[in-house]
Amino acid sequence: MTLAIGSKVEDFTLKDQNSKDISLNSYKGKKVLLSFHPLAWTDVCAKQMQSLEENFDIFKQLNTVCLGLSIDTVPSKKAWAKSLNIEKTPLLCDFWPHGEVSKKLDVFIEKYGFSGRVNILLDENFNVIFTKVYPIKELPDINEIIKFLEENYGRN
């Protein structure tokens, strides 16, 4: 249940928590972390998204943009982002068509109706360079991604 290393991720456009259209292609030349979480308003998902926000500057030094993705609606993501003080990290809404991007990236769990907890790291040309599926109740270790980037690409 995840893309193979080297797979190319095609462009997609989703709304973020502020109803802004965010396209993958707008990040050409940067690495992109697609951090899928099952549902807003849950404890582990909150910590996962906060870890992206807290490490925003480190990821910027690593020429990497982090995007949080789930099947939640824009109003839900907006209220959730506000409650978590997330201001810099786009939280994308894969709401309609329901889970379309999650399905294309093979991280959607049909029997639950939401994505798994998955980190997919893309290079500057949107090829998969790292991917990991986590148990639903497990918080992904953000330092694992940072270490991977530092060891393989260094800081700017």
Secondary structure, DSSP 8 states (H G I E B T S, - for coil): ----TT-B----EEE-TTS-EEEGGGGTTSEEEEEE-S-TTSHHHHHHHHHHHHTHHHHHHTTEEEEEEES--HHHHHHHHHHHT--SS-EEE-TTTTTHHHHHTT-EETTTTEE-EEEEEE-TTSBEEEEEEE-TTS---HHHHHHHHHHHH---
